[in-house]
Amino acid sequence: MPEGKPFERLPGTVKPNHYTLSIKPDLKAFSFEGQVKIEIEVVQPTDKIVLNALDLVIKKTTVGNKSTSLTPINTNVSNEDETAEFTFEKQLGVGLYDLDITFDGEINDKMKGLYRSKYVNEKGEDQYAAVTQFESTDARRCFPCWDEPALKATFDISLIVPPKLEALSNMPVKKTTNMEDIVCYEFERTPIMSTYLVAAVVGEYDYVEGHSADGVLVRVYTPRGKKEQGLFALEVATKVLPYYKEYFNIAYPLPKIDLIAIADFSAGAMENWGLVTYRETCLLVDPQNTSAVRKQWIALVVGHELAHQWFGNLVTMEWWTHLWLNEGYASFVEFLCVNHLFPEYDIWTQFVNDIYIRALELDCLKNSHPIEVPVGHPSEIDEIFDDISYNKGASVIRMLHHYIGDEDFRRGMNLYLTRHQYKNTFTEDLWAALEEASKKPVGAVMSTWTKQMGFPVVKVTCKPSEDGAGYQLSLSQSKFCADGEQPSSDYLWMIPISVSTSKYPGKEVASTVLQSKEGKLFVPDVGPKDWIKINPGTIGYYRTQYPSDMLERLVPAIRDQSLPPLDRLGLLDDLFAMVQAGHTSTVEVLKLMKAFEGEFDYTVWSSISNVLTKLGVLMSHTDAEKDFIEYEKKLLLKVYHRLGWDAIEGETHLDTLLRGLVLGRLAWLDDETTASEAKKRFLSHIGAGPSLPADLRSACYKAVLRGGGQDTYDTLLELYRSSDLHEEKDRISRALGAAKDITLLSRVLEFAMSNEVRSQDTVFVIMSVAMTRVGRKLAWQFFKDNWKELIDRYQGGFLLARLVKFTTENFASEDMASEVETFFQEHKSPGTERTVQQGVETIRLNAAWLKRDKDAIIEYLKSQN
């Protein structure tokens, strides 16, 4: 929170009803002229009008109605408060007025507000587009407005632009007027909506179009000459709209929807109503050069943003404290929709790795935060666009969906959306609708998950029942803490618990809701050798701690894979969490992973890979790193031999993903066979062919970089420069950190900050260097040396927060924890405070883990070789 007076929302004396907004961008001078007429309602008499404005020059202001017209006697623009305050000589009585403001602004390069995005046209010349990004609080950088989600209004938007450029906004064009050397586009009036969803784009684009089954015009806008790269997203979007219409039982409320690829974009995508903006890598598919994993990601992102058209746009959270309502919900629904469109992706299994586990990892820290977190100042809002709002939000909704069942969930959603359409809501409004539909205590259960930070660990023990008909489980809950300590205060969750057994591995044979510290559950039809698995399908948002006898019975079921994939994965991940918290020795997880040598499931391997990465970071602080690499290679051997380098006819989408994953790991481990095969294939790829399949490129680039020197690095840079597909540029630039030579890594860091890398990608290139033992210190030093430039470039925001996370969290000593802490005490970085605390906490946890288990790990690894 910036020092100074506490943050206040806008006064409630005046509210907007309608904006008539005209913007005239100048893409040569990077400035714009604007005019806005706001129909306002004065709710109680006042001589002041306060609204939001930032980085705007206000030239002229009047307020009036039929009987009065006033100009302000004083205009006070505050950058700190991000407001403009107009004072008038007499009070405005209750009633309707028009507030007219003429203003100028800059088309900035900060990827927020109205900003410029650089692209190369078909003639090879540099050109610029003007693009808006207003979420969460940047509409005020483009026009003076009541920039709070609850202050909804309707909008008539006009864009005055040079000819031959596309001009897009939320609604279809109503009227076009040619005015000498410029064109004025007037758009239809929007429905009542929040300012953060207003959008405009001006630039050169091609498009492909189609209609959804329910008649909505869908267009995907691409860079000129690349419209075929929009076809996959078009197919997804035209199918998603009818699916959501049926799922929510409410039609998409606008006449059209545009999806547009933007060259410079800080997030992945933004759900502006009727005009959704995307990073190019989150929308464009080039059949020859797009990997299967990227295509799957694009389907998810399209599904996510279109879910927002209902959930977020039609019904909007009242304030950013309830951001998770938008994001957690859309992050859950994107999986529903992709599962419906592409059942072969087995996407719900992937949800556990990509969403659920990432949430748990962050949420066990002392510096986590509840799903619902009170926020005020804009810099605080940026920080909650994180794994808690999105991933924990989605995980608890998945748990709730399972608890009340799909039918009641859908009924409740329809009730919620119908009841609150075009309005604003609090979290409790959603619970009330789902409770009404399901007749279950949704509010009571869910508030324990959204208002408390963290999650429980459920400890379980079992003994045979006296009549021999089954087993009696004793369950207890407590808050799970990453440092293994008992929490300082009392926590209690209402936990939906379910159980499966070896006789019925895919079925829930018993269930209960654990509402107190301790509880019992009877599991029928279990013999003395049978296994019992808590939380089948890894749906409940909690960890399970088993005694060794229950765990031992589960190990053979991992080996013979009679335990379903999500349970194999959940078991490993829970044990690994116990290891990190110091409840169990790391050696136990190293032993358990041996049971996965015959594993061929992609999602399970993603989880193993996550564990190996974290152990690899830990071992890189010891002299036993080589022994750990040998252990890892042995573990990967079977799956590597089964998959090889070349696609097998009829293989599944998941096999393709697994091959990329396994070869990628082997590349990092400097496996000789992989390295020599990669080198051979790379030479063909840059020579006469054949080209490398897109799914193998990332692994291959890393392998040749690790084995090569300056020449290989230069070749990859040439490849980077010659590619005009953003995805390929990403793949190459994010592989550069794999180089082993410190001189080369220093060049990678300089390259990251150069004009050749877009600001949106700089962060990921620096992060690639921070991932290795040799690169870690280098990247951190580089971050410190370039701190001022990075702060100026990103002005807070989540790209900077992400960079802070990845350049700090892989250290493992008290010295480094203190160094990071001191640096950020002396260098204030608004919007990263919580991330810094999480990074420092993680360094200390790594140090404690190393001290605790280092000797035992080294001894175990030596015994394996």
Residue pairs with C-beta under 8 A, 6 or more apart in sequence:
1 7
1 376
1 377
1 379
1 380
2 80
2 377
2 379
2 830
4 80
6 376
7 376
7 377
9 148
9 319
9 376
10 50
10 51
10 52
10 83
10 146
10 148
10 151
11 46
11 48
11 50
12 43
13 42
13 43
13 44
13 46
13 48
14 40
14 41
14 42
14 43
14 46
14 49
14 50
14 51
15 40
15 41
15 43
15 146
15 151
16 38
16 39
16 40
16 41
16 51
16 145
16 146
16 151
16 153
17 39
17 40
17 41
17 96
17 153
17 154
18 38
18 39
18 153
18 154
18 155
18 156
19 36
19 37
19 38
19 39
19 143
19 145
19 153
19 154
19 155
19 156
20 36
20 37
20 38
20 155
20 156
21 34
21 35
21 36
21 143
21 155
21 156
21 157
21 158
21 198
22 34
22 35
22 36
22 157
22 158
22 159
22 160
23 32
23 33
23 34
23 114
23 142
23 143
23 157
23 158
23 159
23 160
23 200
24 32
24 33
24 34
24 159
24 160
24 161
24 182
25 31
25 32
25 107
25 114
25 130
25 159
25 161
25 202
26 32
26 33
26 107
27 107
27 116
27 127
27 128
27 129
27 130
27 162
27 202
30 106
30 107
30 108
30 109
30 116
30 128
31 104
31 105
31 106
31 107
32 104
32 105
32 106
32 107
32 114
32 130
33 102
33 103
33 104
34 56
34 102
34 103
34 104
34 105
34 142
34 143
35 100
35 101
35 102
35 103
36 100
36 101
36 103
36 143
36 144
36 145
37 98
37 99
37 100
38 98
38 99
38 100
38 101
38 144
38 145
38 153
39 96
39 97
39 98
40 49
40 63
40 96
40 97
40 98
40 99
41 95
41 96
41 97
42 92
42 93
42 94
42 95
42 96
42 97
43 94
44 94
45 91
45 92
45 93
45 94
46 91
46 92
47 87
47 88
47 89
47 90
47 91
47 92
48 85
48 86
48 87
48 88
49 63
49 85
49 86
49 88
49 92
49 99
50 83
50 84
50 85
50 86
51 83
51 84
51 144
51 145
51 146
51 147
52 82
52 83
52 84
52 137
52 139
52 140
52 144
52 145
52 146
52 147
52 148
53 77
53 82
53 83
53 84
53 103
53 140
53 144
53 145
54 79
54 82
54 113
54 138
54 140
54 141
55 79
55 105
55 106
55 108
55 113
55 141
56 77
56 84
56 103
56 104
56 105
56 140
56 141
56 143
56 144
57 103
57 104
57 105
58 75
58 77
58 84
58 101
58 102
58 103
58 144
59 102
59 103
59 104
60 100
60 101
60 102
61 71
61 72
61 75
61 86
61 99
61 100
61 101
61 102
62 69
62 70
62 71
62 99
62 100
63 69
63 70
63 72
63 86
63 88
63 92
63 97
63 98
63 99
63 100
64 70
64 97
64 98
65 95
65 96
65 97
65 98
68 92
68 97
70 88
70 89
70 90
70 92
72 86
72 87
72 88
73 87
73 88
73 89
74 85
74 86
74 87
75 84
75 85
75 86
75 87
76 84
76 85
76 87
77 83
77 84
77 85
78 84
78 85
82 137
82 140
82 147
82 378
84 144
101 144
103 143
103 144
105 113
105 114
105 141
105 142
107 114
107 115
107 116
107 128
107 130
108 114
108 115
108 116
108 141
109 115
109 116
109 759
110 793
110 794
110 795
111 133
111 264
111 265
111 266
111 759
111 760
111 797
112 133
112 138
112 141
112 266
112 795
112 797
113 132
113 133
113 134
113 138
113 139
113 140
113 141
113 142
114 130
114 131
114 132
114 141
114 142
114 200
115 130
115 131
115 132
115 133
115 264
116 128
116 129
116 130
116 131
116 264
117 128
117 129
117 130
117 131
117 203
117 262
117 263
117 264
117 265
118 126
118 127
118 128
118 263
118 264
118 758
119 126
119 127
119 128
119 129
119 203
119 204
119 223
119 263
120 126
120 127
120 724
121 127
121 204
121 224
122 224
122 225
127 203
127 204
128 203
129 201
129 202
129 203
129 204
129 262
129 263
130 200
130 201
130 202
130 203
131 200
131 201
131 202
131 203
131 262
131 264
131 265
131 277
132 139
132 142
132 198
132 199
132 200
132 201
132 272
132 277
133 265
133 266
133 267
133 270
133 277
134 142
134 147
134 195
134 196
134 197
134 198
134 199
134 272
135 196
135 197
135 270
136 196
136 320
136 323
136 378
136 381
136 382
136 385
137 147
137 196
137 378
137 381
138 196
139 145
139 147
139 195
139 196
139 198
140 147
140 195
145 195
146 153
146 195
147 195
147 196
148 194
148 195
148 319
149 194
149 195
149 196
149 316
149 317
149 318
149 319
149 320
149 424
150 194
150 316
150 318
150 319
150 424
151 194
151 195
152 192
152 193
152 194
152 316
152 422
152 423
152 424
153 192
153 193
153 195
154 189
154 190
154 191
154 192
154 193
155 170
155 189
155 190
155 193
155 198
156 186
156 187
156 189
156 190
157 169
157 170
157 171
157 186
157 187
157 190
157 198
157 200
158 184
158 185
158 186
158 187
159 167
159 169
159 184
159 185
159 187
159 200
159 202
160 179
160 182
160 183
160 184
160 185
161 167
161 182
161 183
161 185
161 202
162 181
162 182
162 183
163 178
163 181
163 182
163 183
164 204
165 202
165 203
165 204
166 201
166 202
166 203
166 204
166 205
166 221
167 173
167 183
167 185
167 200
167 201
167 202
168 199
168 200
168 201
168 202
168 221
168 258
168 260
168 275
169 185
169 187
169 198
169 199
169 200
169 201
169 274
169 275
170 187
170 190
170 193
170 197
170 198
170 199
170 254
170 272
170 273
170 274
170 275
171 187
171 188
171 189
171 190
171 254
171 255
171 256
171 274
172 187
172 188
172 217
172 255
172 256
173 185
173 186
173 187
173 188
174 186
174 187
174 188
175 185
175 186
176 183
176 184
176 185
176 186
177 183
177 184
177 186
188 255
190 198
190 273
190 274
191 253
191 254
191 273
191 422
192 422
193 273
193 313
193 316
193 422
194 316
197 271
197 272
197 273
197 313
197 316
198 272
199 270
199 272
199 273
199 274
199 275
199 277
200 275
201 221
201 260
201 262
201 275
201 277
204 223
204 224
205 221
205 222
205 223
205 224
205 260
206 221
206 222
206 223
206 224
206 225
206 226
206 227
207 219
207 220
207 221
207 222
207 227
207 230
207 258
208 219
208 220
208 222
208 227
208 228
208 230
208 231
208 234
209 217
209 218
209 219
209 220
209 234
210 218
210 234
210 235
210 238
211 217
211 218
211 238
212 218
212 237
212 238
212 239
212 241
212 242
212 252
213 238
213 241
213 242
214 241
214 242
214 245
214 251
214 252
216 241
216 252
216 254
216 255
216 256
216 257
217 255
217 256
217 257
218 234
218 237
218 238
218 241
218 256
218 257
218 258
218 259
219 234
219 256
219 257
219 258
219 259
220 227
220 230
220 231
220 233
220 234
220 237
220 258
220 259
220 260
220 261
220 283
221 230
221 258
221 259
221 260
221 261
222 229
222 230
222 261
222 283
222 284
223 261
223 263
223 280
226 284
229 261
229 284
229 285
229 286
230 259
230 261
230 283
230 284
231 285
232 285
232 295
232 298
232 299
233 259
233 283
233 284
233 285
233 298
233 302
234 259
236 298
236 299
236 302
236 303
236 341
237 257
237 259
237 302
237 306
239 341
240 302
240 303
240 306
240 337
240 341
241 252
241 257
241 306
243 337
243 340
243 341
244 252
244 306
244 307
244 309
244 310
244 333
244 337
245 251
245 252
247 333
247 336
247 410
247 413
248 310
248 410
248 413
248 414
248 417
249 410
249 414
250 310
250 314
250 414
250 417
250 418
250 421
252 309
252 310
253 309
253 314
254 273
254 274
254 309
256 274
257 274
257 275
257 276
257 306
257 309
258 274
258 275
258 276
259 276
259 278
259 283
259 302
259 305
260 275
260 276
260 277
260 278
260 283
261 278
261 279
261 280
261 283
261 284
262 277
262 278
262 279
262 280
263 280
263 726
263 758
264 758
264 759
264 760
265 277
265 278
265 279
265 280
265 760
266 759
266 760
266 794
266 797
266 798
266 799
267 279
267 385
267 798
268 278
268 279
268 282
268 301
269 276
269 277
269 278
269 279
269 282
269 283
269 301
269 304
269 305
270 276
270 277
270 278
270 305
271 304
271 305
271 306
271 308
271 309
271 312
271 313
271 330
273 309
273 313
274 309
276 305
276 306
278 301
278 305
279 726
279 760
280 726
280 727
281 294
281 726
281 727
281 730
282 297
282 298
282 301
283 298
283 301
283 302
284 290
284 298
284 725
284 726
284 727
285 294
285 295
285 298
286 725
286 727
288 691
288 694
289 694
289 725
289 727
289 728
290 694
290 725
290 727
291 660
291 694
291 695
291 697
291 698
291 727
292 653
292 656
292 657
292 660
292 694
292 695
293 657
293 660
293 695
294 694
294 727
296 338
296 342
296 345
296 347
296 653
296 657
299 338
299 341
299 342
299 345
300 334
300 335
300 338
300 347
301 334
303 333
303 334
303 335
303 337
303 338
303 341
304 330
304 331
304 333
304 334
305 330
306 337
307 329
307 330
307 333
307 334
307 337
308 326
308 330
310 417
311 325
311 326
311 329
311 330
311 333
311 417
312 325
312 326
312 329
312 330
314 417
314 421
314 422
315 416
315 417
315 420
315 421
315 422
315 423
315 424
315 425
316 326
316 423
316 424
316 425
317 323
317 325
317 326
317 424
317 425
317 426
318 424
318 425
318 426
319 375
320 375
320 381
320 384
321 372
321 373
321 374
321 375
322 372
322 425
322 426
322 427
323 375
323 381
323 384
323 385
323 389
324 371
324 372
324 384
324 388
324 389
324 390
324 392
324 393
324 427
324 450
325 393
325 425
325 427
325 430
327 385
327 389
327 390
327 393
328 371
328 389
328 390
328 391
328 392
328 393
328 394
328 396
328 397
329 393
329 394
329 397
331 355
331 390
331 391
331 393
331 394
332 393
332 394
332 397
332 398
332 401
335 347
335 348
335 351
335 355
335 394
338 345
338 347
339 345
339 347
339 348
342 653
344 652
344 653
345 653
345 654
346 602
346 603
346 653
346 654
349 565
349 566
349 569
349 601
349 603
350 602
350 603
350 606
351 394
351 398
352 538
352 566
352 569
352 570
352 603
352 607
353 569
353 603
353 606
353 607
353 610
354 606
355 390
355 391
355 394
355 395
356 391
356 395
356 398
356 538
356 541
357 573
357 607
357 610
358 387
358 391
359 387
359 388
359 391
359 392
359 394
359 395
359 541
360 455
360 541
360 543
360 573
360 577
361 387
362 368
362 386
362 387
362 388
362 392
362 838
363 387
363 388
363 392
363 453
363 454
363 455
364 454
364 455
364 480
364 481
364 482
364 577
364 581
365 482
365 838
365 841
365 842
366 481
366 482
366 483
366 841
367 834
367 837
367 838
367 841
368 388
368 453
368 454
368 838
369 384
369 388
369 453
369 834
370 388
370 450
370 451
370 452
370 453
371 388
371 389
371 392
371 393
371 396
371 449
371 450
371 451
372 427
372 450
372 451
373 384
373 388
375 381
375 384
379 796
379 830
379 831
380 831
382 796
382 797
382 798
382 801
382 831
383 798
383 801
383 831
383 832
383 833
383 834
383 835
385 798
386 798
386 801
392 541
395 541
396 446
396 449
396 450
396 541
398 539
399 449
399 496
399 539
399 540
399 541
400 409
400 434
400 442
400 445
400 446
401 409
402 496
402 537
402 539
403 440
403 445
403 496
404 412
404 434
404 437
404 438
404 440
404 442
405 438
408 434
408 437
408 438
408 440
409 434
409 437
409 438
411 437
411 438
412 433
412 434
412 435
412 436
412 437
412 438
412 442
413 433
413 434
415 433
415 436
415 437
416 425
416 429
416 430
416 433
416 434
419 429
419 433
420 429
427 450
428 443
431 442
431 443
431 446
431 447
432 443
434 442
435 441
435 442
435 443
441 494
444 494
445 494
445 496
445 513
448 492
448 493
448 494
449 455
449 493
449 541
452 491
452 493
454 479
454 480
454 481
454 487
454 491
455 479
455 480
455 493
455 541
455 542
455 543
456 477
456 478
456 479
456 480
456 491
456 493
456 495
456 542
456 543
457 477
457 478
457 479
457 480
457 542
457 543
457 544
457 545
458 475
458 476
458 477
458 495
458 497
458 514
458 534
458 535
458 542
458 543
458 544
458 545
459 475
459 476
459 477
459 478
459 545
460 473
460 474
460 475
460 534
460 544
460 545
460 546
460 547
460 550
461 473
461 474
461 547
461 550
462 471
462 472
462 473
462 474
462 523
462 532
462 550
463 471
463 472
463 474
464 470
464 471
464 472
464 528
465 471
465 472
465 522
469 524
469 525
470 522
470 523
470 524
470 525
470 526
471 522
471 523
471 526
471 532
472 520
472 521
472 522
472 523
473 499
473 520
473 521
473 522
473 523
473 532
474 518
474 519
474 520
475 497
475 514
475 518
475 519
475 520
475 521
476 517
476 518
476 519
477 492
477 493
477 495
477 514
477 517
477 518
477 542
478 486
478 487
478 491
478 517
479 487
479 491
480 542
480 543
480 577
480 581
481 487
481 581
482 580
482 581
482 841
482 845
483 581
483 582
483 845
483 848
484 581
484 582
484 583
492 515
492 516
492 517
493 514
493 542
494 513
494 514
494 515
495 513
495 514
495 515
495 540
495 542
496 511
496 513
496 540
497 511
497 512
497 513
497 514
497 519
497 521
497 534
497 535
497 540
498 508
498 510
498 511
498 534
498 535
498 536
498 539
498 540
499 508
499 509
499 510
499 511
499 521
499 523
499 532
499 533
499 534
499 536
500 506
500 507
500 508
500 509
500 532
500 533
500 536
500 567
501 509
501 523
501 525
501 526
501 530
501 531
501 532
501 533
502 530
502 531
502 553
502 557
502 562
503 509
503 525
503 526
503 530
505 533
505 536
505 557
505 562
505 563
505 564
505 567
506 536
506 564
507 536
508 536
509 523
509 524
509 525
510 521
510 522
510 523
510 524
511 521
512 519
512 521
523 532
526 532
529 553
530 553
531 550
531 553
531 554
531 557
531 563
532 550
532 553
533 554
533 563
533 567
533 571
534 544
534 546
535 542
535 544
535 570
536 564
536 566
536 567
537 564
537 566
537 567
538 566
538 567
538 569
538 570
538 573
543 574
543 577
543 578
544 570
544 574
545 574
545 578
545 583
546 554
551 571
551 575
554 563
554 571
555 592
555 595
557 563
558 568
558 571
558 592
558 595
558 596
559 595
559 598
561 568
561 598
561 599
561 601
563 571
565 601
565 603
565 604
566 603
568 596
568 599
568 601
568 604
569 603
569 604
569 607
571 592
572 589
572 592
572 593
572 596
572 604
572 607
572 608
572 611
573 607
573 610
573 611
575 584
575 588
575 589
575 592
576 589
576 611
576 614
578 584
579 585
579 586
579 588
579 589
579 853
580 614
580 845
580 849
582 848
582 849
582 852
585 853
585 856
586 615
586 849
586 853
586 856
586 857
587 853
587 856
587 857
587 860
589 611
589 615
590 615
590 631
590 857
590 860
590 861
591 860
593 608
593 611
593 635
594 635
596 604
596 608
596 635
597 634
597 635
597 637
597 638
598 638
599 605
599 608
599 639
600 639
600 642
600 658
601 654
601 658
602 654
602 655
602 657
602 658
602 661
603 654
605 639
605 658
605 661
605 662
606 661
608 635
609 661
609 665
612 632
612 635
612 665
615 628
616 625
616 628
616 632
616 668
617 810
617 812
617 846
618 812
618 846
618 849
618 850
619 625
619 628
619 857
620 772
620 773
621 773
621 812
621 813
621 846
621 850
622 850
622 854
622 857
622 858
624 857
624 858
624 861
624 862
625 773
627 858
627 861
627 862
627 864
627 865
628 857
628 861
629 669
629 670
630 861
630 864
630 865
631 861
631 864
632 665
632 669
633 666
633 669
633 671
634 864
636 662
636 665
636 666
636 669
639 658
639 662
640 662
640 663
640 666
640 674
643 655
643 658
643 659
643 662
644 659
645 659
645 663
645 677
645 681
645 696
647 655
647 656
647 659
647 693
648 655
656 695
657 695
659 695
659 696
660 695
660 696
660 698
660 699
663 674
663 678
663 696
663 699
663 700
663 703
664 698
664 699
664 702
666 674
666 699
666 703
667 674
667 675
667 678
667 699
667 700
667 702
667 703
667 706
667 738
668 702
668 706
668 738
670 706
670 707
674 699
674 703
675 703
675 704
675 706
675 707
678 699
678 700
678 703
678 704
678 707
679 703
679 704
679 707
679 708
681 692
681 696
681 700
682 692
682 700
682 701
682 703
682 704
684 690
684 691
684 692
685 691
685 692
685 697
685 700
686 715
686 719
692 700
697 728
697 731
698 731
698 734
698 735
701 716
701 731
701 732
701 735
701 738
702 735
702 738
704 712
704 716
705 712
705 713
705 716
705 735
705 736
705 738
705 739
706 738
706 739
706 740
709 741
709 744
710 741
710 744
713 736
713 739
713 744
713 747
716 732
716 735
716 736
717 732
717 751
719 728
719 732
720 728
720 729
720 732
720 733
720 756
721 756
723 729
723 732
729 761
730 761
730 764
733 751
733 752
733 757
733 761
733 764
733 765
733 768
734 764
734 765
734 767
734 768
735 768
736 748
736 751
736 765
736 768
736 769
737 745
737 748
737 765
737 767
737 768
737 769
737 770
737 771
737 772
737 775
738 768
738 772
739 745
739 748
740 772
740 774
742 774
742 778
745 769
745 774
745 775
745 778
746 778
746 782
748 765
748 768
748 769
749 765
749 766
749 769
749 778
749 779
749 782
751 757
751 765
752 762
752 765
752 766
752 769
753 762
753 786
753 789
757 765
759 793
759 794
759 799
760 799
762 793
763 799
763 800
763 802
763 803
766 779
766 782
766 783
766 803
766 806
766 807
767 779
767 802
767 803
767 806
767 807
768 775
769 775
769 778
769 779
769 782
770 776
770 779
770 780
770 806
770 807
770 810
771 806
771 810
776 810
776 811
779 807
780 807
780 808
780 811
780 820
783 790
783 803
783 804
783 807
784 823
787 827
787 829
790 800
790 803
791 800
791 829
794 800
796 829
796 830
796 831
796 832
797 831
798 831
800 829
800 831
800 832
801 831
801 832
801 835
802 835
804 829
804 832
804 835
804 836
804 839
805 835
805 838
805 839
808 820
808 836
808 839
808 840
808 842
808 843
809 838
809 839
809 842
809 843
810 846
811 817
811 820
811 843
811 846
812 843
812 846
812 847
812 849
812 850
813 843
813 847
814 844
814 847
816 843
817 840
817 843
817 844
817 847
820 836
820 839
820 840
820 843
821 836
821 840
824 832
824 833
824 836
829 836
